[in-house]
Amino acid sequence: MKKYFPLFGLLLLLSTSCFTSRKNFTLYTKSEVHNMALPIKTNGIYYINDGNKHYNVSFYANGLCNYYELYWGLFFIKNDSLMIQYFYVDQESFYKRIVIELFGTIINDTSISIYKEKCSRCKNVYFGYENKTAIVYDEPRVYTFQEQIKLDSANAWFLNKKWYKKNLRRSATNCTEGDKRF
């Protein structure tokens, strides 16, 4: 039994160091995400109006988005409503990547407003999520478009994952009704 203890410890360390909570990452399974008309610009970066360059989001014609230059995800637009799902990376948590959802509205092709943030795994763990799983901003965050060079969407880490490719193919063959939550 003693000779298996180091092996068990190594397996436990490896398994807990790379968990990704992707249960709520569902937009990629919707065929509408990959075929939507885009009423916003995708050739630059949207910055928050308060001048804080740390809060920015880039949208790509293929449905991918990049939030805060670190986190990759997808977005969906229906009428003037916007939903973003991205993976937040936390090296000190059991789950290294958790899904955070942002909800907003399209003001025009160069301005968007984000009014709500939702994360089912963030309750009592992250700032602002005390005893709740969603944060509604007192004042919506307004982002405006600036033409700038943005990251290549091929850098999104999940594009080559088996679970992503499998469900992406499934969404291409099954036209779904859309996300009932949105």
N, C-alpha and C positions, 0 to 999 in steps of 0.2 A: 504494500500500500504506500509506503514512504517513497518508493521510486516513481510513482505516478503523480505525487503531489506537485512537483515542479512543472510537469506537463499540464496538469489541470490548471495551475496558476497562469501559465503562459496562454493557454486557450481562453481563459477568462479575460485576461488582459487584452488579447487581440479582439475578442468579440465585443467588449465594451468600448473599445476605442474608435469604432467606426459605425455605430448605429446611426441611422437616418430615420427620422419620423416622417414618413411620406404619405401617411394615411389621408391627410387633408390636401395633399397635392393632387388635385383632380382635373384641373383645366386641360391638361394635355390629352385627356381621354375624350374630350369634346371636339367633334369634327368642326364645329363652328369657329373654334379658336384659330384653326389653320386656314380658314377660308373667309375671314371677316373683312368687310370694307373698313378702311382705316380713315376716320375723320381727323386724325392727328398726324403731325409730321414725324417721320422716322429717320431723318438724316441729321440728327443732332441730339442734344441733351436738354432735358427740362430741369431747370434749377428752381429752388424755392425762392420766393420773392424777398425774403429778409436778408439776402446777401450771403447766407451761410452755404457755401459751396459743398458742404459735406452731405447735404440732402439733395440728391439728384436722382433722376430716373431716365433711362434710355429705352426707347421702344424700337423694336425691329419688325420689319414687314412680315417675318415668319412667325409672329406671335410671342417671341421671346422678349424679355425685358431684363434690365440690369439696374438694380437699386443700390444707391450709395457706393457705386463702383466696386462693390465686393460681392453682392448677393445676386444670384441668377434665379430667374423664374419665368412665368408666363403672364400674359394679360389677356383680358377679354373685354370687348366693348359691345354693349347692346343699347341702341338708341344713344342717349347721352350719358349712360352709366358706365363706369369703369371699375373693373375688378383686377387686382394684381395678386398673384400668389408667388412668393419667393421663399427660398431656403435661407434662413438665418443661420450662420455658422457660429457655434459656441464651443470652444475647445475645452471648457471646464465642466460641461454638462454631460450627463449619461448619453443623451442623444446629441451627437455633434452637429446635426442639422435638423432644424425644426421649421415647419411651414408657418409663415405669417401671411395674412391676407390684408390687403389694403382696399378700401372702397372709396370711390370718388365719382366726380362728374366731369364731363368734358365741357369746358366753358366755350372754347373755340379751337381752331386747329393749332394754336400756339400756346394755349393755357389749359391746365387741368387743376382740379381741386381735390384733395384727399381729405376726407372728413372722419374716417373710422379705420381702426387697426384691430385685427382679430387674431388671436393665437390660443388654441385650446390647451397647449402645454405650458403656457407662460404664467398661469395663475400662481401668484405668490412667489414667483421666481425672478421676474424681471421688473425693473422700475416702471411704475405706472399700472401694473397688473395686480395690485393688491385686491385679493378676493374676487377677481373677475377675469374673464377671458377676452374681453374686448375693451378698447379705449375709444371713446368718441371725443374728438378734439373740440375744445371750447371754440376755437377759431380754426376753420379749415385751412390746411396748408395749400397755398396756391403756388404752382410751379409754372414757369414760363419757358418757352423754347428759345434756345440759342444754338445756332449752327456751329458745331464743333466736331472734331474727330472723336468718335466713341470707340469703345472696345469692340472687337470682332465677336459676333455672336457664336462663333465656333468654339469660344472659350467656355461656354456653359458646361459645367462639369457633368451634368446628368444626361447629356445628349448621347453618350455612348454606353449608358447603363442598360442592362438587359431588361429590367422592369419598365424602363421608359420606352424602349424600342418595341417591346411586346405590346404594351397598351396603346402605343401610337398606331401600330398596324391595325389593331382591333378597332380603334376609333375611326380609321379611314374606311373600314368596311361597314361599320354600324353607324348610321346617322342617328344621333341621340336627340332627345327633346330639348336638351340644354340643361343647365344647372338650375334646379328649382329654387335654390337659395338665392339666386341672383336675378 
